[in-house]
Amino acid sequence: MTALRQRMLDDMRLKNYSRHTQSTYLSAVALFARHYKRSPDRLNVGHVRQYLLYLLKERKFGYSHCNVVRNALRFFFHVTLGRPQERFDRLPCAKIRKRLPTVLTVEELRRLFAVARGLRTRTMLMTLYGAGLRVSELAALKPQDIDSQRMLLRIRDGKGQKERCVKLSEHLLGVLREYYRTFKPRPWLFPHCQDSRRPMHPHAISKMAQRCAKRAGITKRVSAHTLRHSYATHMLDAGADLRTIQVLLGHRNIASTAIYLHVSMARINAAPSPLDLLYAEGGVNAMPKPMP
């Protein structure tokens, strides 16, 4: 590891950034330097602008990815290099179009779990859905985070470095126990396949979920995060209130949780149709007369 890379890593540790953010930011700076074939401390915000345009136009990356790269490079220049004169405020941050989350049906979830090849894969998928976890939170789980006495799952590495507890279902506990007896994982609940000292990478978990969805014949655009969306929506359908779901998901703002109101079939079906109500009052006699 170069001295510059180590300094940036130390800066992020002092800021108490999550392991996932550290890995993402370091990778973004390394790829930026590789693109220009020179040390990143010899580049400036003008190079960043051209690099972001390259990612959008040539590499066809999305705006969300480019925003993460922009934030990583801003941290590198402003904090690690101590160059606040690099004016990132003049570098536009893309506005991301809000999309409704993809939600799997109960039948699709059963098919997804059924096609999972091996106990390890099935356990990961069921834990993502059964506890509504982010991919990074699943990767950070340790065996001691399973509290079978209180039927809770402790999330130590949540977004924003926030800890929380989620309900542990009886079925998920049974699956986790079978998985632990078979693999006896240490220190991580889902360690890296080639190095058990490291947790499984979130990107690998996402790819695994996509492969399983394809084998299950699910035509929707599925990622590991889709299971978290499905958990929240099905909780809402079952009658849980938004505030409870907000706490379980670890959302800072309830507005982030409220998006599930738009995809909850129970809420949509329960909403009355004004047109049906209009004609229910007067029946066929209330039908409008045709215009001359």
C-alpha positions in Angstrom: 0.0 0.0 0.0 1.4 3.4 -1.0 1.9 6.1 1.6 -0.8 8.2 -0.1 -3.4 5.4 -0.1 -2.6 4.7 3.6 -3.0 8.4 4.4 -6.4 8.5 2.8 -7.4 5.3 4.6 -6.3 6.8 7.9 -8.3 9.9 7.2 -11.4 7.9 6.6 -10.9 5.9 9.8 -10.6 9.1 11.7 -13.9 10.2 10.2 -15.3 6.8 11.3 -16.4 5.9 7.8 -17.7 2.4 7.3 -15.6 -0.3 5.8 -17.7 -0.3 2.7 -17.3 3.4 2.2 -13.5 3.1 2.8 -13.3 0.4 0.1 -15.5 2.2 -2.3 -13.6 5.5 -2.0 -10.1 3.9 -2.3 -11.2 2.0 -5.4 -12.6 5.2 -7.0 -9.4 7.1 -6.5 -7.3 4.2 -7.7 -9.3 3.9 -10.9 -9.1 7.7 -11.4 -5.3 7.6 -11.2 -5.1 4.6 -13.5 -7.2 6.4 -16.1 -4.7 9.2 -16.3 -1.7 6.9 -15.7 -0.2 9.2 -13.0 -0.4 9.7 -9.3 -3.7 11.3 -8.2 -1.9 14.1 -6.3 -0.6 15.4 -9.6 -4.2 15.8 -10.9 -6.9 18.5 -10.2 -10.6 19.1 -10.4 -10.4 19.8 -14.1 -9.2 16.2 -14.5 -12.1 15.1 -12.3 -14.6 16.8 -14.6 -13.3 15.1 -17.7 -13.2 11.8 -15.9 -16.8 12.0 -14.8 -17.8 12.8 -18.4 -15.8 9.8 -19.6 -17.6 7.5 -17.1 -21.0 8.8 -18.3 -20.4 8.9 -22.1 -17.9 6.2 -22.7 -18.4 3.7 -19.9 -22.1 4.3 -19.6 -22.1 4.4 -15.9 -25.2 5.8 -14.1 -25.5 9.1 -12.3 -25.5 7.5 -8.9 -22.2 5.8 -9.5 -20.7 9.1 -10.8 -21.9 11.0 -7.7 -20.1 8.4 -5.5 -16.9 8.9 -7.5 -17.3 12.7 -7.2 -17.6 12.4 -3.4 -14.7 10.1 -3.1 -12.4 12.4 -5.2 -13.6 15.5 -3.3 -12.7 13.7 0.0 -9.3 12.8 -1.4 -8.5 16.4 -2.6 -10.0 18.3 0.3 -9.1 16.1 3.2 -6.2 13.8 2.3 -4.3 16.3 0.1 -5.5 19.4 2.0 -6.4 21.3 -1.2 -9.7 23.1 -0.6 -8.9 25.4 -3.5 -10.1 22.6 -5.8 -13.6 23.9 -6.3 -15.8 20.9 -6.3 -18.8 23.2 -5.7 -18.4 24.2 -9.4 -18.7 20.5 -10.4 -22.4 19.7 -10.7 -23.8 16.8 -8.7 -26.3 14.9 -10.7 -29.9 14.9 -9.6 -31.1 11.3 -9.4 -34.5 10.4 -10.7 -36.6 8.9 -8.0 -37.9 5.4 -9.0 -40.3 3.2 -7.2 -38.6 0.2 -5.6 -39.0 -3.3 -7.2 -40.9 -5.6 -4.9 -41.2 -9.4 -5.3 -44.4 -11.3 -4.6 -44.6 -14.1 -2.1 -44.5 -16.7 -4.9 -41.4 -15.1 -6.5 -39.6 -15.2 -3.1 -40.4 -18.9 -2.7 -39.0 -19.6 -6.1 -35.9 -17.5 -5.4 -35.1 -19.4 -2.2 -35.9 -22.7 -3.9 -33.3 -22.3 -6.7 -30.5 -21.1 -4.3 -27.7 -23.6 -4.8 -26.4 -24.6 -1.4 -27.3 -23.8 2.2 -24.9 -20.8 2.3 -26.6 -19.0 -0.6 -30.1 -19.8 0.6 -29.3 -18.6 4.2 -27.9 -15.3 2.8 -31.0 -14.6 0.7 -33.4 -15.5 3.5 -31.4 -13.3 6.0 -31.6 -10.3 3.6 -35.3 -10.7 3.3 -36.2 -12.0 6.8 -34.4 -9.1 8.5 -34.6 -6.4 5.8 -30.9 -5.9 5.7 -28.7 -3.8 3.4 -26.0 -5.8 1.6 -23.2 -4.2 3.6 -25.1 -5.0 6.8 -25.3 -8.7 5.9 -21.6 -8.8 5.0 -20.7 -7.3 8.4 -22.7 -9.8 10.5 -20.9 -12.0 13.1 -22.2 -15.1 14.8 -22.5 -13.3 18.1 -25.0 -10.8 16.5 -27.6 -13.5 16.7 -29.5 -13.2 20.0 -31.7 -16.3 20.1 -32.7 -15.6 23.7 -34.4 -12.3 22.9 -35.0 -13.3 19.2 -33.1 -10.3 17.9 -30.5 -9.8 15.2 -28.1 -7.0 16.1 -26.9 -4.8 13.2 -23.6 -3.3 14.2 -22.5 -1.7 11.0 -25.6 0.1 9.7 -25.6 3.1 7.4 -24.2 6.2 9.2 -22.5 4.0 11.7 -25.8 3.4 13.5 -26.5 0.2 15.4 -30.0 -1.3 15.6 -31.8 -4.5 16.4 -34.3 -6.3 14.2 -36.8 -9.0 15.0 -35.4 -12.6 14.4 -38.1 -14.9 13.0 -38.4 -18.5 14.2 -37.9 -19.7 10.6 -34.8 -17.6 10.0 -33.3 -18.7 13.3 -33.8 -22.3 12.3 -32.0 -21.7 9.0 -29.2 -19.8 10.7 -28.7 -22.6 13.2 -28.5 -25.2 10.4 -26.0 -23.0 8.5 -23.8 -22.5 11.6 -23.7 -26.2 12.5 -22.6 -27.0 8.9 -20.0 -24.3 8.4 -19.0 -23.0 11.8 -18.1 -19.6 10.4 -15.6 -17.3 12.2 -15.1 -14.4 12.7 -17.7 -13.4 10.1 -21.1 -15.0 9.7 -20.6 -15.0 5.9 -16.9 -15.0 5.3 -15.1 -14.5 2.0 -14.8 -17.7 0.1 -11.1 -17.5 -0.3 -10.1 -15.8 2.9 -12.2 -16.4 6.0 -10.5 -13.5 7.8 -12.5 -11.1 5.5 -16.2 -10.8 5.1 -17.9 -11.6 1.8 -17.8 -8.6 -0.5 -21.2 -6.8 -0.9 -20.8 -6.8 -4.7 -20.5 -10.6 -4.7 -23.7 -10.9 -2.6 -25.5 -8.7 -5.2 -24.3 -10.8 -8.1 -25.4 -14.0 -6.3 -28.9 -12.6 -5.8 -29.1 -11.6 -9.5 -28.0 -15.1 -10.6 -30.7 -16.7 -8.4 -33.4 -14.4 -9.7 -32.5 -15.4 -13.3 -32.6 -19.1 -12.4 -36.0 -18.6 -10.8 -37.4 -17.1 -14.0 -38.1 -13.7 -12.3 -38.2 -11.1 -15.1 -38.1 -8.1 -12.8 -34.9 -6.2 -12.3 -33.7 -7.9 -9.1 -30.7 -7.0 -6.8 -29.9 -8.0 -3.3 -31.5 -4.7 -2.2 -34.8 -5.8 -3.8 -35.2 -8.2 -0.8 -35.0 -5.3 1.6 -37.7 -3.5 -0.4 -39.8 -6.6 -0.4 -39.4 -7.0 3.4 -40.6 -3.4 4.0 -43.5 -3.6 1.6 -44.7 -6.9 3.0 -44.5 -5.5 6.5 -46.7 -2.6 5.5 -49.1 -5.0 3.8 -49.3 -7.0 7.1 -50.4 -3.9 9.0 -47.1 -2.6 10.5 -47.0 1.2 10.8 -44.5 3.4 9.0 -42.7 4.4 12.2 -42.0 0.8 13.2 -40.8 0.0 9.7 -38.5 3.1 9.8 -36.9 1.9 13.0 -36.4 -1.7 11.6 -34.9 -0.5 8.4 -32.7 2.1 10.1 -33.9 5.0 8.0 -32.9 8.5 9.3 -35.9 10.2 7.7 -39.4 8.7 7.6 -39.7 10.1 4.1 -37.4 7.3 2.9 -39.8 4.8 4.4 -42.9 6.5 3.1 -42.0 5.4 -0.5 -43.3 2.0 0.3 -46.8 3.4 0.5 -46.6 3.7 -3.3 -46.0 0.0 -3.8 -48.0 -1.6 -1.0 -50.8 -3.5 -2.7 -52.8 -3.6 0.5 -52.8 0.2 0.7 -53.5 0.6 -3.1 -56.4 -1.8 -3.1 -57.8 -0.3 0.1 -57.9 3.2 -1.4 -61.4 3.9 -2.7 -61.9 4.9 -6.4 -63.6 8.3 -6.7 -65.2 7.2 -10.0 -66.7 4.1 -8.4 -68.0 6.1 -5.5 -69.5 8.7 -7.9 -71.6 6.1 -9.7 -72.3 4.0 -6.6 -74.4 6.8 -5.2 -76.8 7.1 -8.1 -76.3 3.9 -10.0 -77.1 3.9 -13.7 -79.3 7.1 -13.3 -76.1 9.0 -12.4 -74.5 8.2 -15.8 -73.7 11.5 -17.6 -75.7 12.2 -20.7 -73.8 12.2 -24.0 -72.8 15.6 -25.3 -74.6 16.8 -28.3 
